[in-house]
Every structure is written in structure tokens, then in C-alpha cells.
Amino acid sequence: MTDQSTQNMSQVEVSFAYDGPAMRAHRMDVQDLAPALLAFGSLLKEANHTVNGEGSTVNVFVKADFENKCFQIHFEVTQTLLQHALGIVMSAQVSGAKEILEWTIAAWDLLKLLKGEKAVPVTSISETDTKGNITIAIPGDNNQVIYNNNVIRIYENQNFRRATQNVLHPLSKPGIEEAVISRQNVENRFSKDDYASIIDSCRAIESDSIEPQIVTALLVVYSPKFDTKAKTWQFKWGQQKITVDISKTNLAQQIVVDNEAHADRHKVEMMITQDRNGRLLYAIEKILETQKSPEQIKFGLVDELDDE
């Protein structure tokens, strides 16, 4: 039997520094530093959860280098062997630590670029190109920029935005002029003005909320839970991985008990709402059509309820 505690690790190193006259003495107020370090871990965990759902976890380890005025942070994305194997079976991939880090920094850049405005998608997340990119219009500049769809999903995560504000909050203090994030000879610098733009952009998004809406979507099971009582499953919707409430359907019964192929495509009516933290919630209201996969994959599982 497979040991579910076995783990595959993805790791990337990054250094984060605050710089300015106040840093010349190699000292930093612990009341500024501690919340920022905790927030750095939180924002990476939120970014990872947004992209990978329950498929992986992030651990953030800190090694401080006070002489160089920077705090080097090591983090890793870890998947259990069982979850990783399911990802292979379903021809999907858990995004690794390096990707999560790059998309996190890109989300900061987008918040900086927007300068208090809200991103306006020109193409929807379900209409990504072959590289998973979508086009964003920058209000006021009449410009368009291209980002990976996961950057937009991370940008839309309210907890991520709150953590971002806490990480960069020391820039509001006198004598701290820049925050610098570095990895593999690549640097991104954020000034006090950038911090102000990011704060304004975060506030602009907080003031917005979406009305519940029903869309017609074509979903493919990404991560089934072999339990007929499970209320949520993960699906692929275009290039996006989403967690969907299936409690109004008999989808779990079809796949787990009746051995329906997990690779089938399901045309559904799906309700999209937003929770108090700004996260999008998905629920299947009705299955309109099931399109059989050319290659039927049978699992041959038996519902535990049959044994009762």
C-alpha cells in the first residue's frame, strides 16, 4: 500500500531586504519586522492555496543576515505522494515553489501598475491562450498587459492582498526607502511610492464585489475524492483549477460507485459567488450534458456505504 505520508519537495531560495538610512545601523524594530515576516509566509501560503488548492502546502523558513540588512527566506512547496500521483493520472500539474514565487511577485507588480485602479480583463480566465495567459487592460493608460491567469487569481485573493500590505508596511516608516526581493540574480524593487500605489489598488478592489451569477461551463474532474459524501471536488475549467461544490448533483455517485470515467467533460450550469474574504466560490446547479472521454478510465472502487 502506498505510504501517503511520503512527500515530494519543490524548493526555491529568495532574499527579502528593507533598505534606507534607518537600516544603516543594522537594526530594525521588532514590531515592524515580526508582522512583516509572518505576513510574507502568509502571502506565499495564500498564493499556493489559490493555485494548487489542497494539493500542496507551503512552509517558510527564515535565515537572517543582519550584516547585509536583508532577511533571506527559504520556502518549499510539498505534495504528498498520493496527491502527486493523482495529478499525473489526470494529466495535470501541481505548480511548484518557483512558479508560486514568480506569480506572487507578478501580482505585486500588477497592484503597483494599477495605481489605485481595478484590473479589467480583456479575455476571461476560461479563455486563456496556450500558455495560460490572459490580457488585462490598464484603466486610464489605454494600455494592455499580459499576465498568466494564476497571477490574476492570486491578485484577486483578499487574504493575499492583506498579507502584501503587511509585508510592505515598513515602507511607511521614516528611513526605510525600499523593499527588495531577489532570487537567482533577479531583483524587484518596491519604493515608498510603489507601496502607496499598491495600497490604493488593494483598497479599490476591496470596495468591489460581484453579484452571484450563473454561467455555462465545461468542466473536467481534476482531483476526485473517492467518497460519495464529499461536497466539493476540484475541476479544470479551461486552464484554471477550481474547487466546486457538487452537493446538488449525483456526480460523486456516478464516478465513485458507477465507475463512470473521471476524464469525461461535464457541461454544467455553475453558480459563482464571493465570500467575505473575496474568494470566488463555485457550485454546480445542474449538469446539462456529459461528454464521454475517448479513453474511458475505470477505477473499480466500491462505496463504503455498501458494506454497512
C-alpha positions in Angstrom: 0.0 0.0 0.0 1.3 3.5 -0.8 2.6 5.5 2.1 0.5 8.7 1.9 3.0 10.5 4.2 5.8 10.2 1.6 6.4 13.7 0.2 7.9 15.2 -3.0 9.5 18.6 -2.4 9.9 21.7 -4.6 12.1 24.4 -3.1 13.4 27.8 -4.1 15.5 30.4 -2.2 14.7 34.1 -2.1 16.1 37.0 -0.1 14.0 40.0 1.0 15.5 43.2 2.2 14.4 46.6 3.6 16.8 49.3 2.7 17.3 53.0 3.6 19.0 55.3 6.1 17.3 53.6 9.0 18.9 50.3 8.1 22.5 51.6 8.2 22.8 50.7 11.9 21.8 47.1 11.1 18.8 47.3 13.3 15.1 47.1 12.8 12.2 47.5 15.2 10.8 44.0 16.1 7.3 45.4 16.0 7.8 46.2 12.3 9.9 43.2 11.4 7.9 40.4 13.1 4.5 41.1 11.4 6.2 41.6 8.1 7.9 38.2 8.3 4.7 36.4 9.3 2.9 38.2 6.5 5.5 37.0 4.0 4.8 33.4 4.9 1.0 34.1 4.8 1.1 35.6 1.3 3.0 32.6 -0.1 0.6 30.2 1.6 -2.3 32.1 0.1 -0.7 32.2 -3.4 -0.1 28.5 -3.2 -3.6 27.7 -2.0 -5.1 29.9 -4.7 -3.2 28.0 -7.4 -3.0 24.5 -6.0 -5.9 24.2 -3.7 -5.5 21.4 -1.2 -2.9 19.7 -3.4 0.1 21.1 -1.6 1.3 23.1 1.4 4.0 25.8 1.7 6.5 26.0 4.6 8.5 29.2 5.0 11.9 29.1 6.8 13.9 32.2 7.7 17.6 32.8 7.9 18.5 36.3 8.9 21.6 38.1 7.6 21.7 41.3 9.7 25.1 42.5 8.4 23.8 42.9 4.9 20.5 44.3 6.0 18.5 41.5 4.5 16.5 38.6 5.7 16.9 35.5 3.5 13.8 33.3 3.3 13.7 29.7 2.2 10.4 28.2 1.3 9.2 24.9 -0.3 6.1 23.5 -1.8 5.4 20.0 -0.6 2.9 17.5 -2.1 2.0 14.1 -0.6 2.8 11.2 -2.9 -0.8 10.2 -3.3 -1.9 13.7 -4.4 1.1 13.9 -6.7 0.3 10.6 -8.3 -3.3 11.6 -8.9 -2.1 14.7 -10.6 -0.1 12.6 -13.0 -3.0 10.3 -13.8 -5.2 13.3 -14.6 -2.5 14.9 -16.9 -2.4 17.9 -14.6 0.5 19.5 -12.6 0.9 21.0 -9.2 2.6 24.3 -9.6 6.0 24.3 -7.9 7.7 26.8 -5.5 9.5 28.7 -8.2 6.2 29.3 -10.1 4.4 30.4 -7.0 7.1 32.9 -6.1 7.2 34.4 -9.6 3.4 34.7 -9.7 3.4 36.3 -6.3 5.9 39.0 -7.4 4.0 39.5 -10.6 0.8 40.1 -8.6 2.7 42.8 -6.7 3.8 44.4 -9.9 0.2 44.4 -11.2 -1.0 46.1 -8.0 1.8 48.7 -8.4 0.9 49.2 -12.1 -2.8 49.7 -11.5 -2.1 52.7 -9.2 -5.4 52.5 -7.4 -7.5 51.3 -10.3 -9.0 47.8 -10.7 -7.8 45.3 -13.3 -10.1 45.0 -16.3 -9.7 41.6 -18.0 -9.9 41.7 -21.8 -10.1 38.0 -22.0 -11.6 35.8 -19.3 -9.7 33.2 -17.2 -11.6 30.5 -19.0 -10.3 31.8 -22.4 -6.6 31.7 -21.7 -4.1 31.1 -24.6 -1.9 28.0 -24.9 0.5 29.4 -22.3 -2.3 30.1 -19.7 -2.0 33.9 -20.3 -4.8 36.5 -20.3 -4.9 40.1 -21.3 -5.5 42.9 -18.8 -6.5 46.5 -19.7 -4.9 49.2 -17.5 -7.6 51.9 -16.8 -6.5 55.4 -17.8 -3.4 54.4 -19.7 -5.2 52.8 -22.6 -2.6 50.0 -22.4 -2.9 46.3 -22.3 -0.6 43.9 -20.4 -0.4 40.1 -20.5 -0.2 38.0 -17.3 -0.5 34.3 -16.5 -4.1 33.6 -15.3 -2.7 32.4 -12.0 -1.3 35.9 -11.3 -4.8 37.3 -11.7 -6.2 34.7 -9.4 -3.6 35.5 -6.8 -4.2 39.2 -7.2 -8.0 38.6 -6.6 -7.3 36.8 -3.3 -8.2 39.2 -0.5 -6.1 37.4 2.1 -3.1 37.6 -0.2 -3.6 41.4 -0.7 -3.8 41.9 3.1 -0.6 40.0 3.6 1.1 42.1 0.9 0.2 45.3 2.7 1.6 43.9 5.9 4.9 42.8 4.2 5.4 46.2 2.7 4.1 48.2 5.7 7.6 49.0 7.0 8.0 51.3 3.9 5.6 53.6 5.7 8.2 54.2 8.4 10.8 57.0 8.2 14.2 56.0 7.0 13.0 52.8 5.2 13.0 53.6 1.5 12.9 50.3 -0.4 11.9 46.7 -0.2 13.9 44.4 -2.4 13.1 40.8 -3.3 15.9 38.8 -5.0 16.3 35.4 -6.4 18.8 33.8 -8.9 20.3 37.2 -9.8 16.9 38.8 -10.5 15.7 41.8 -8.4 12.4 43.5 -7.9 12.4 46.8 -6.0 9.4 48.5 -4.4 9.7 52.1 -3.3 7.6 54.2 -0.9 5.6 55.4 -4.0 5.1 51.9 -5.1 3.8 50.9 -1.7 1.3 53.8 -1.9 0.1 52.6 -5.3 -0.3 49.0 -4.0 -2.3 50.2 -1.0 -4.6 52.3 -3.3 -5.1 49.3 -5.6 -5.9 47.0 -2.7 -8.5 49.4 -1.4 -10.0 49.8 -4.9 -10.5 46.0 -5.1 -11.9 45.8 -1.5 -14.6 48.3 -2.5 -15.8 46.0 -5.3 -17.9 42.8 -5.0 -19.6 40.6 -7.5 -23.2 39.7 -7.7 -24.0 36.0 -7.8 -24.0 34.8 -11.4 -24.8 31.6 -13.2 -22.6 30.6 -16.1 -22.5 27.6 -18.5 -19.1 25.9 -18.1 -17.3 22.8 -19.4 -15.6 21.1 -16.5 -13.2 18.1 -16.3 -12.6 16.4 -13.0 -9.1 17.3 -11.7 -8.9 15.8 -8.2 -11.8 13.4 -7.3 -12.4 12.4 -3.7 -13.4 8.8 -3.6 -16.2 9.4 -1.2 -19.8 9.8 -2.2 -20.3 12.1 0.8 -17.7 14.6 -0.4 -19.3 18.0 -1.1 -16.5 19.6 -3.1 -14.2 18.3 -5.9 -11.5 20.0 -7.9 -12.1 20.6 -11.6 -10.2 22.0 -14.6 -12.2 24.9 -16.2 -10.2 25.9 -19.2 -6.6 26.4 -17.9 -7.9 27.1 -14.3 -8.2 24.7 -11.4 -11.2 25.4 -9.2 -12.9 23.8 -6.2 -16.6 23.2 -6.9 -19.5 22.4 -4.7 -21.1 19.3 -6.2 -23.7 18.6 -3.4 -26.7 19.3 -5.7 -25.6 16.7 -8.2 -25.1 12.9 -8.3 -21.6 13.3 -9.8 -19.8 11.5 -7.0 -22.2 8.6 -7.2 -21.6 8.3 -11.0 -17.8 8.3 -10.8 -17.1 6.6 -7.5 -19.8 3.9 -7.4 -21.0 3.5 -11.0 -17.4 3.6 -12.4 -18.1 6.5 -14.8 -14.9 7.8 -16.4 -13.3 10.7 -14.4 -11.9 12.2 -17.7 -15.4 12.9 -19.1 -16.3 16.5 -19.7 -19.3 17.9 -18.0 -21.3 20.8 -19.4 -22.9 22.4 -16.3 -24.8 25.4 -15.0 -22.5 26.8 -12.4 -23.2 29.5 -9.8 -20.3 31.9 -8.9 -20.4 33.8 -5.7 -17.9 35.6 -3.5 -17.3 35.0 0.2 -16.5 37.6 2.9 -12.7 37.2 2.2 -13.2 38.0 -1.5 -12.7 34.4 -2.7 -14.8 33.1 -5.6 -17.0 30.2 -4.8 -18.3 27.8 -7.4 -21.3 25.4 -7.2 -22.8 23.2 -9.9 -26.5 23.9 -10.1 -27.3 21.4 -12.9 -25.5 19.0 -15.2 -26.6 19.8 -18.7 -24.6 17.2 -20.6 -21.8 14.7 -20.1 -19.4 14.3 -23.0 -17.7 10.9 -22.9 -13.9 10.8 -22.9 -12.3 8.8 -25.8 -10.3 6.8 -23.3 -12.5 5.5 -20.5 -10.6 5.0 -17.3 -12.3 2.7 -14.8 -11.4 2.8 -11.1 -13.4 -0.2 -9.9 -14.0 1.3 -6.4 -16.7 0.2 -4.1 -18.7 2.7 -2.0 -18.0 2.1 1.7 -21.8 2.6 2.3 -22.4 -0.8 0.6 -20.6 -2.5 3.4 -22.8 -1.2 6.1 
